[in-house]
Amino acid sequence: MSGHSKWAKIKHKKGDTDAKRGALFTKLTKEITAAAKEAGGNMETNFRLRAACARAREYNMPSNNVDNAIKKGTGDLPGVVFETVLFDAYGPGGVALLVEGLTDNKNRTTAEVRNILSKKGGSMAGAGSTAWLFTKKGFFSINKDKATEDAVMEAALDAGAEDVKTEGDSYEVTCVPTAFEPIRLALEAKKIECETAEITMVPSSTVKVEGNDAKNILGLMESLEEHEDVQNVHANFDISEEEMAKLSEE
């Protein structure tokens, strides 16, 4: 789990930069449109749409952009039809990767993702080769400065969390996807601010990486996530706090 949480923190810290470039808004628009197309525009009944819109609010995406993305998904406005793609892959150090994307041209996206992997020391794998290692979960990361362990545990567990544990300078909460919204609301009601709150794919086991492998896997993750068709990249790496400190100094 620690590998996932470290990458989540890196993404969170670079989120403002991404938003300024417009890359993050493009990805959020695609996700909202795809969610609305899949199960309608009612956030009360469409969990995927509700989660996507909550993330859009987190990054201050204009409400007009959100509304238009929903209308494109429901067909109230004309728009591009996006197809969901999933790529199994391996990265440096034998790290398993699961790459989720939304695209209007699967062949183009497949070729471009394959090219990124090849250039960054990774490789595409057969369908299902890595997907079995990951399970969809709700995930929250809360900095210890924002709340006490007892407060986090009480709010999260009462709302349906599976696990609450300490990881470095944060508390981590995991849950089944259906408990994500109740937990988010429970934490919000207690004024507990989350550093990360998302539905993600959590690995069942991790691979420890260090040195060049650690540096290269982070570089590969970033390159993949910078691609406009890639929505999420999940990995089962584990990098120690000491190794992360070294990498941040470079």
Secondary structure as GFF3:
##gff-version 3
##sequence-region A 1 250
A	DSSP	alpha_helix	2	21	.	.	.	ID=ss1
A	DSSP	alpha_helix	23	39	.	.	.	ID=ss2
A	DSSP	alpha_helix	47	58	.	.	.	ID=ss3
A	DSSP	alpha_helix	63	74	.	.	.	ID=ss4
A	DSSP	beta_strand	83	90	.	.	.	ID=ss5
A	DSSP	three_ten_helix	92	94	.	.	.	ID=ss6
A	DSSP	beta_strand	96	103	.	.	.	ID=ss7
A	DSSP	alpha_helix	106	119	.	.	.	ID=ss8
A	DSSP	beta_strand	123	124	.	.	.	ID=ss9
A	DSSP	three_ten_helix	131	133	.	.	.	ID=ss10
A	DSSP	beta_strand	134	143	.	.	.	ID=ss11
A	DSSP	three_ten_helix	144	146	.	.	.	ID=ss12
A	DSSP	alpha_helix	149	158	.	.	.	ID=ss13
A	DSSP	beta_strand	163	167	.	.	.	ID=ss14
A	DSSP	beta_strand	170	175	.	.	.	ID=ss15
A	DSSP	three_ten_helix	177	179	.	.	.	ID=ss16
A	DSSP	alpha_helix	180	189	.	.	.	ID=ss17
A	DSSP	beta_strand	196	203	.	.	.	ID=ss18
A	DSSP	beta_strand	207	208	.	.	.	ID=ss19
A	DSSP	alpha_helix	211	226	.	.	.	ID=ss20
A	DSSP	beta_strand	230	235	.	.	.	ID=ss21
A	DSSP	beta_strand	237	238	.	.	.	ID=ss22
A	DSSP	alpha_helix	241	249	.	.	.	ID=ss23
###
